[in-house]
Amino acid sequence: MTVLEDRPRPKPLLAGHQDADTGMLPIIAPDDPIAAPATEVAQWALWFSRIGLFAVAVVIAVERPGPWLPAAAFAFALGLAWVAGWRGRQLRNIAFALAVFTSGVNYLSWRFTVIAIGGHPLPGWIIGIPLYLAEMHAAIHTMGLHIGLWPRNPPAEPEAYYGRRFVPEELRVDPFRYPVYVFVPTVDEGEEVLRPTLTGIRAARDAYLAQHPYTDIVVVVCDDGYVAKRDTVPEISALCEEFGVLHVVRTIGGGAKAGNINNARTAVGAEGDVLLCIFDCDQIPREDFFLKLIPGFDDPDVGWVQSGQFYGNRKNPVARWADDQQSLFYRLLCPGKAAHNAAFICGTNFLMRATAIDSIGGIPTGSITEDFAASIRMAANWRSVYFTGILAVGLGPLDLASFFKQQDRWARGTLNILWDHWRDLLLPAPKGKKGLTAQQRAHYLLATTHYWCGVRDLIFCIAPILFVLTGISGVRGATATDFLLYFVPYFALSIAGFWHAAWDITSWRCIIINYGSFPVLLQAAFRVVIGRKGDFTLTPKKRGTMSPWRTAQLHLIVVAGCLVAMVKLALRPGGSAYWLAGFWLLYLCVMSGMHMILVVLDTRQARQERREAELHGGEVPLEALIPRPDQHQRRHRTPRPARRLPKPRTAFAGVVVGGAMLFVLDTSAVSASSAPLHLTAAALPAHPYIGVGALATPYGGTGVEAIEKQLGVTFETTARTQEIGDSFDYGWADSIAANGGVPWLTIVFSNNGKASLTSALTAIANGSDDNQINTWAREIAAYGRPLYLTVLPQTDRNYSASSGVANGGIPQDVPRAWARIRNLFTQAGATNVSWVWTPADPGDDQLYTPPASQVDAVALTLAEFPKTTWVDPAKELAAAAARHPGKQLMLQVSLDGTPAQRVAWLKKLQVAVAARDDVAAVVYQEAGPVSDLTGKDAKPWALTADKQTVAQFQNLAAAMTKVGNR
């Protein structure tokens, strides 16, 4: 059924009528964000600056100059903007924008080089790539914020139009001649919600018609109560009759809010050269609503004029926090978008031309955020304007459940728009059609990707907890100094730039409630990914029955995980990487804890409302919650007018001044690889460490943990051999350090077991492997704990990948290659390394050995084969000690023989080690010299091959702990 009140149709247009007093407010921001440079030369300079920014980004990404670049950019921007005439806040906005841009690109380019790829037991890319993408999302949106903050030459008045361009007098139209149709969609809100809205609309209409009586404003209530099977239709019909407005009741559903409005438009004939206005049923306009917005249509190319959406029930804690979030968007972001002609319709409190929306076939019904979808489709051919004043006040979410329901709808709709309109945003327009500008694409892409922040924040929560508890890291090779040089400037500038811009606009509550929304945004993203768009959902106008604590379940899990990880850190502190993770865990606890404050406040509010309901004999009267139009009074910053770009020569002077600053702060002389904090090499342990060689692919399911369990021994070291193309395994190293030991790593310059041209000593000495060596150095420096490191193992034999007697190598090449590797590690700050020289014959290696000052320990490899004469371990140790006096000795042993042979030799080894005070470690190489760890040839070498050997090794391990306190 369709109910239409009897009401006269709008008066015909009065062509050519121009009101003497247009009431026009200050015009802001032409097409270009730098407020219309006054000369053609300045326009060319602007385009060259854009190209220059891209070039700067490329240079930064390649060179990664370090922290002085953002400082230089900040100084450069201040110098340029000062001589160009900018002052005050706008001057600082320019400086922060360039500094955040340079520091962000600088950080992301460095961060790309330390993404974790390999690892054990799980490959690092599982968390490394998602973590980098999450950081990239945050950085891009931080830079995007400053795109909108670029100077816009604001007037002294706090209320103004943004995106409104100058139109010559002869091209202007009379905006007051247009009839206006006001649509108020409703479903089941009832009279108590709708009455204040209609009262506000009537007051605004009367104020407008008092000044412009030659036109008309028609109010239409679009009622979906019948479709939704609600019983509110009769009371709304009576209310519309009381106010003298049209009441259109839809009988066939579809298209949700958009379908409801489209149906009402057809019913009342709101087509052609008219203006359409939409209010949500709880949004109460102020008297000057139409007087302020309609003048924006004096430009015939303006398709819509949007004003902000604010909440008046700020006594409610959820509504107050949500209103701070709204203020960030409507008072900080929207003006910047409009300045680039990239504003979008926000569903309520706006006017638009009927011809503009009809040019795309009406309000889109295929999206649950129909307003944003319509904006993208209209933006190529119509201009958008945003008005900064508060012209309407609405009812904010009454509890956390309602707030999250609202966020879920916005997230699903916005993310689906990226899916549905990616061609409009990313691809060139079809031939013969006008497409979006680059600035529009940038702003709309930022808007459509914003709600991925739910996934991003989950990754930020998981990463530090996973690292501390398991050792699996998303970062490899980053030192504490790298963190200070790259992340800290970017983070500090981003925070400072944000609060500089948001001061007096929003509060810390905005940040907390954004973070607190991540569970529901995560759910929305998941539903979009699996193709479940979901239905249009209304934000409830009454408190629900669900406990606020149910909305905080994921936050409680995050806090619990952080606390467990922090307890582990306190009990087993690690290197600098772990302390940085601890700082991040503390940050997450603070953020989640602050969100819990809102949960507690919402719980208290629920109790208070229940008490009030008991006093009223039922539920809280909704009239007590409905705001008045004058209830939202926030401070307005009065911006100082800024001067426009005066002359090309002043811009040139600014470039000279800023360029001089860049020259003084020459970043090329700054080294970004200074030593990390508090890294030390391994000292001689109180007793020899006992351990085994780690098996990357253990045969028969036998790994190091299984051997420890079988022997009843906790190994204090584990030896591992990896190729130069691998990555450092933090989990492996951390597990050894957790037992009070030191890991022993050997790096060989081979690829899949085969030598290559870059394996040669000359290639290493000449820098062919520097990139891979530097990666290892950064990763080991980031590990931060002592580590034994062997490079160029058994280089005195021809079977070595980097041989000093074969493949073109000579003995004299060994010290050169060794020195090259050590220098690269030192430059990367890997001072936690003890360098282990591991020749095949440490008693007779004079031709090959590096200088004694470059060697910390010497390793003996004793592999005893069957049917051969086995060496005396005491003699071998003595020979090595005589050849390398004062060095720690480390033993790698492996035995293949009868159980009796193995037991007898291990007893000799036990006596030999007990007689010395320079043995640092005894490691049994589980697979011996066999390369195929899973083959049958490896089994005879296994420590657990027979019970007798197991028992003797247990005796050896027990005896090691009794060897002197050194």
Buried (B, 14 or more C-beta within 10 A) or exposed (E): EEBEBEBEEBEEBEEEEBBEEBEEBBBBBBEBBBBBBEEEBBBEBBEEBEEEBEEBBEEBBEEBBBBBBBBBBBBBBBBBBBBBBBEEBBBBBBBBBBBBBBBBBBBBBBBEBBBBBBBBEEBBBBBBBBBBBBBBBBBBBBBBBBBBBBBBBBBEBBBBBBBBBEBEEEEBBBBBBBBBBBBBBBBBBBBBBBBBBBBBBBBBBEBBBEEBEBBBBBBBBBBBBBBBEBEBBEBBBEBBEEBEBBBBBBEEEEBBBBBBBBBBBEBBEBBEEBBBBBBBBBBBBBBBBBBBBBBBBBBBBBBBBBBBBBBBBBEBBBBBBBBBBBBBBBBBBBBBBBBBBBBBBBBBBBBBBBBBBBBBEBBBBEBBBBBBBBBBBBBBBBBBBBBBBBBBBBBBBBBBBBBBBBBBBBBBBBBBBBEBBEEBBEEEEEEEEEBBBEBBBBBBBBBBBBBBBBBBBBBBBBBBBBBBEBBBBBBBBBBBBBBBBBBEBBBBBBEBBBEBBBEEBBBEBBBBBBBBBBBBBBBBBEBBEEEEBBEBEBBBBBBBEEBBBEBBEBBEEBBEBBEBBBEBBEEBEBBBBBBBBBEBBEEBBEBBEBBBBBBBBBBEBBEEBEEEBEEEEEEBEBEEBBBEBEBBEBEBEEBEBBEBBBBBEBBBBBBEBBBEBBEEBEBEEBEBBBBBBEBEBBEBBEBBBBBBBBBEEBBEEBBBEBBBEEBEBEBBBBBBBBBBBBBBBBBBBBBBBEBEBBBBBBBBBBBEEEBBEBBBBBBBBBEBBBEBBBBBBBBBBBBBBBBBBBBBBBBBBEEBBBBBBBBEBBBEBBBBBBBBBBEBBBBBBBBBBBBBBBBBBBBEBEEBBBEEEBBBBBBBBBBBBEEEEBBEBBEBBBBBBEBBEEBBBBBBBBBBBEBEBBBBBBBBBBEBBBEBEBBBBBBBBBBBBBEEBBEEBBBBBBBBBBEBBBBBBBEBBEBBEEBEEE
